[in-house]
Amino acid sequence: MSGKPSRVWLDITGIVPGSDGAVFAMALAPALGRIVDTRLCIRRPGLDEIGDAEARSLLKPVQRDRRTDRVAAAVRARVSSLRPDLRRALSRAARLQLHALDSWQAVLTRSTAKPTIPVLDTMRDTARIGAGDVLLMLAPAGDATRFHACGARLALLLAELLPLCRADQVSERQSQEAALWVRTTLQALDATMVCTAEAASVLQDAGAADLPRIIAAAPTVTAMLDPGRAGGTVLALGEIGLGGNTLMLLQAWRELLDEAQPGAGRTDRLPTLVIAGPVGHLSSTILAQLRNSAGYGGTVRLVPDPSAAVLADLLVDARFCICPAAHEAWPRGVIECQGAGKAVLAVAASTDGEGIETGNARDLTARLRGWIAEPPALVAPVRRAWDDVAGEIMSVLTR
Amino acid sequence: MSRLWLDMGDLLSFAAEFRRPSGIQRVLFELGSTLRDHEAAAGRVLGFCGRGVDDGFVELHWTEIAAVFDRLSADGPTPRRTRETPFQTAWRTQIDAMAAMAGVALAALPRRRRRSGTGQAKPMAPGDVLLVAGAGWAESGHVSRVGTARRTGIGVVLLVHDIIPLRRPEWFTPAETQRFGAWLDGMLEHATGLLAISAATARDLKAHLIARGEVGREVAVIRLGDGFSGVSHDLVARAYMPTRPFVLFVSTIELRKNHLLLVEVWRCLLASRPPDTVPLLVFVGREGGLSTDLMRQLRASAFLDGQVKVLTDASDAVIAELYRRCSFTVFPSLYEGWGLPVTESLAAGRPCLASLATSLPEAGGKLARYHDPLDLAGTTRIIEGLLDDPAALEVWAEEIRGGFQPVPWSRAAAEVSAASWSAAMARRGDRDGSP
């Protein structure tokens, strides 16, 4: 990289709607815009400039396809209204039909979850990106090397890590896009930036070199908080699903429940566990467990896709926080908690500090047990402005 | 002379729904087979019963029970493709659902014939003992049927496998948990004797009894037999054996069994070792509850690029051959009532790395080795140790072959018989409806 870019094209291609990466993109764009001419864009296959509202529309959580939900509800209602002996005989067939509907759901969601904004002229804007411009990608997706031919420089600030390190925990399309990006674009990057040590390690394993780790990232909702209040809940932040390691958290919580209620139904010694975050790709097992157990006897509350205001309230109410995700490109949960002045337990691999061992629910149980018995003190809030982050990015893009 | 009756209704209704037996059906069949001989040796005749058309008990014949079980445990395996698109998955699951619906319709016809033909009603006599050792909660009207028998002076002995739906409701639908809880409480009202298949299950059951206000009610622990009878060693089974070293996990694929832990362990192994030093991981079992995310994850990774193999429909002969040929077996389950795959592994002379949870240390004793099912790194280290030291693994296998004393099912039958008669006698007259 050399010279200050005349314009930054902030490329949100490959960002998962509703994910923390989406929050990251929408928070970064205005901050960068205060320093340099910044345009939000997507590649499909040319470069489409999109407005802020369009970007928000693209990045909001994907709604489930309700058609299969309605059919599933009808099947469940029909089976439950049958005579017990018939219900027994039909239960497996009904279960398989519900399983099939779940599979159709995946097919329908894939086919309907397309960008909602019209593609005006996909190649028109390609001409507008040119020498002196920087295409700043936030996710590994597709082939971006053709923009080199326009004289643009290619940069990456990784906000989506799972497609690179856990192809089994993202959609098939995401993993294919990421594989294409690694084959074509990774080696052509002019600048690569990461927020976490794990992201750096994953990119290095994929063949990247020269990885300045410059971004400590910034809180998004903590500006709304009045720090210094100790709440009564335990707040878990991060993607809800296998990718967010929610299963490990629920295993640990079950251990604590067993200790708190030795066969007698006592749950009053445990605080409420609030799990908040975007609903991830592999979440049906988690959601079913919460549904089946009525939120583990009322001790677990789920808050999917919380708004900034709701998240701020949850942070205020929290006694302490947990961020169980094992792979983080931008450890949003940790940063939000630190910004709120709350102590946070996080998986060591996804953050820098000493934390929970990856995949060790026993370790998490012990830590939770200790913190519930002796709640950690509030800590001094650590807050950082997005403008500082944007400044760091610009200094790398200018080098 | 008083008779012991074994309730086999669950086995028959299970066979109408599923193609392969689960642990409970295997135990029920082995108990039936050996109790029959045991009672005959004692000069008694073991009766078999199931649900009649009028929701009462009818006598069943051993030959028809054996025929049903043979059908469940025989046939060749039908390995399934391991890589599909979402559209193919949707079609496959849709076809499975349609096939299941067709199966319901087909199963209805022979069942009606059987009920009206061979199953002639033969009321049990006062003083007889009814042993309920199956999954009665899956049968409609089971508690009321048992209650009716109890009111006519029949002793009722309940063999409890586990009470997992009450201990871990998150793994079952609310309807399943409610059905199981209602069945168990109803059975506890009628039962004159309680047996459990492990000390762990007995502990859980006693805690449940205390919660019901029944402090001090006795629960006898029965040691199940090891291994299963009638498994043929055939050439067809050998044709399905992996051609390279493999580690075996036999279990229904469901969240409780903790397949996810093993997938993560294998990911760690593949990240840290040359792929040719990592054995194949073979899962044997049908897809059960809460397995959707696991199977999606496996398909998305092309079954860890071929390092994981799933056999959903293996016959008993194939399973027996897999036990004989595996490097070792694993059983990382989070909650069990006993641990049949652990004892099956030891009976086949193969080392077993089992979870420390609940009853599994009882099942595996000193010859199995254990890991914490909630600790990924710890489990990975133990498995790496086994892979790195094949000589030690062989020594372990030798210890098992030399030291494992299988409990014959005949002994389990004798224990069940003695406990049933004594529990029925001890409580006779204590409870409502006794003669």
HADDOCK unambig.tbl for C-alpha pairs under 7 A between the chains (distance, minus, plus):
assign (segid A and resid 84 and name CA) (segid B and resid 140 and name CA) 5.84 0.50 0.50
assign (segid A and resid 85 and name CA) (segid B and resid 140 and name CA) 5.45 0.50 0.50
assign (segid A and resid 89 and name CA) (segid B and resid 104 and name CA) 6.35 0.50 0.50
assign (segid A and resid 90 and name CA) (segid B and resid 104 and name CA) 6.73 0.50 0.50
assign (segid A and resid 92 and name CA) (segid B and resid 100 and name CA) 7.00 0.50 0.50
assign (segid A and resid 93 and name CA) (segid B and resid 97 and name CA) 5.28 0.50 0.50
assign (segid A and resid 93 and name CA) (segid B and resid 100 and name CA) 4.90 0.50 0.50
assign (segid A and resid 93 and name CA) (segid B and resid 101 and name CA) 5.27 0.50 0.50
assign (segid A and resid 96 and name CA) (segid B and resid 93 and name CA) 6.74 0.50 0.50
assign (segid A and resid 96 and name CA) (segid B and resid 96 and name CA) 6.70 0.50 0.50
assign (segid A and resid 96 and name CA) (segid B and resid 97 and name CA) 4.73 0.50 0.50
assign (segid A and resid 97 and name CA) (segid B and resid 94 and name CA) 6.38 0.50 0.50
assign (segid A and resid 97 and name CA) (segid B and resid 97 and name CA) 4.95 0.50 0.50
assign (segid A and resid 99 and name CA) (segid B and resid 93 and name CA) 6.73 0.50 0.50
assign (segid A and resid 100 and name CA) (segid B and resid 90 and name CA) 5.60 0.50 0.50
assign (segid A and resid 100 and name CA) (segid B and resid 93 and name CA) 4.71 0.50 0.50
assign (segid A and resid 100 and name CA) (segid B and resid 94 and name CA) 4.95 0.50 0.50
assign (segid A and resid 103 and name CA) (segid B and resid 86 and name CA) 6.81 0.50 0.50
assign (segid A and resid 103 and name CA) (segid B and resid 89 and name CA) 6.49 0.50 0.50
assign (segid A and resid 103 and name CA) (segid B and resid 90 and name CA) 4.64 0.50 0.50
assign (segid A and resid 104 and name CA) (segid B and resid 90 and name CA) 5.26 0.50 0.50
assign (segid A and resid 106 and name CA) (segid B and resid 86 and name CA) 6.84 0.50 0.50
assign (segid A and resid 107 and name CA) (segid B and resid 86 and name CA) 5.90 0.50 0.50
assign (segid A and resid 107 and name CA) (segid B and resid 87 and name CA) 6.01 0.50 0.50
assign (segid A and resid 167 and name CA) (segid B and resid 300 and name CA) 6.98 0.50 0.50
assign (segid A and resid 167 and name CA) (segid B and resid 301 and name CA) 6.58 0.50 0.50
assign (segid A and resid 168 and name CA) (segid B and resid 297 and name CA) 4.84 0.50 0.50
assign (segid A and resid 168 and name CA) (segid B and resid 298 and name CA) 6.77 0.50 0.50
assign (segid A and resid 168 and name CA) (segid B and resid 300 and name CA) 4.79 0.50 0.50
assign (segid A and resid 168 and name CA) (segid B and resid 301 and name CA) 4.83 0.50 0.50
assign (segid A and resid 169 and name CA) (segid B and resid 297 and name CA) 5.99 0.50 0.50
assign (segid A and resid 172 and name CA) (segid B and resid 300 and name CA) 6.40 0.50 0.50
assign (segid A and resid 263 and name CA) (segid B and resid 207 and name CA) 5.82 0.50 0.50
assign (segid A and resid 263 and name CA) (segid B and resid 208 and name CA) 6.68 0.50 0.50
assign (segid A and resid 264 and name CA) (segid B and resid 211 and name CA) 6.10 0.50 0.50
assign (segid A and resid 282 and name CA) (segid B and resid 293 and name CA) 5.49 0.50 0.50
assign (segid A and resid 284 and name CA) (segid B and resid 293 and name CA) 6.63 0.50 0.50
assign (segid A and resid 285 and name CA) (segid B and resid 290 and name CA) 5.47 0.50 0.50
assign (segid A and resid 285 and name CA) (segid B and resid 293 and name CA) 6.25 0.50 0.50
assign (segid A and resid 289 and name CA) (segid B and resid 170 and name CA) 4.35 0.50 0.50
assign (segid A and resid 289 and name CA) (segid B and resid 171 and name CA) 6.06 0.50 0.50
assign (segid A and resid 290 and name CA) (segid B and resid 170 and name CA) 6.47 0.50 0.50
assign (segid A and resid 292 and name CA) (segid B and resid 169 and name CA) 6.24 0.50 0.50
assign (segid A and resid 292 and name CA) (segid B and resid 170 and name CA) 4.82 0.50 0.50
assign (segid A and resid 292 and name CA) (segid B and resid 171 and name CA) 6.95 0.50 0.50
assign (segid A and resid 292 and name CA) (segid B and resid 172 and name CA) 6.14 0.50 0.50
assign (segid A and resid 292 and name CA) (segid B and resid 173 and name CA) 5.08 0.50 0.50
assign (segid A and resid 292 and name CA) (segid B and resid 174 and name CA) 5.29 0.50 0.50
assign (segid A and resid 293 and name CA) (segid B and resid 169 and name CA) 5.17 0.50 0.50
assign (segid A and resid 293 and name CA) (segid B and resid 170 and name CA) 4.44 0.50 0.50
assign (segid A and resid 359 and name CA) (segid B and resid 375 and name CA) 6.33 0.50 0.50
assign (segid A and resid 359 and name CA) (segid B and resid 376 and name CA) 5.09 0.50 0.50
assign (segid A and resid 360 and name CA) (segid B and resid 374 and name CA) 5.85 0.50 0.50
assign (segid A and resid 360 and name CA) (segid B and resid 375 and name CA) 4.43 0.50 0.50
assign (segid A and resid 360 and name CA) (segid B and resid 376 and name CA) 5.66 0.50 0.50
assign (segid A and resid 361 and name CA) (segid B and resid 374 and name CA) 5.09 0.50 0.50
assign (segid A and resid 361 and name CA) (segid B and resid 375 and name CA) 6.22 0.50 0.50
assign (segid A and resid 362 and name CA) (segid B and resid 374 and name CA) 5.58 0.50 0.50
assign (segid A and resid 362 and name CA) (segid B and resid 375 and name CA) 6.20 0.50 0.50
